[in-house]
């Protein structure tokens, strides 16, 4: 019988506290934050409207229509 293994991945935290989409949008406006695609022009990977994986410099996970 195979030996039991631990979890496949560990929890990864981006920040100390959860934030709402509204709080994140406020941060974007006030801090003038730019995502990588805005800074270097390279495409980002995300999911399209039908769940397909896409690469785009226009990808914004928080924008309406993106999943």
Secondary structure, DSSP 4 states (H G I P E B T S, - for coil): -PPP---SS----SSSS---HHHHHHHHHHHT---HHHHH---EEEE-TTS-EEEESS--TTSTT--
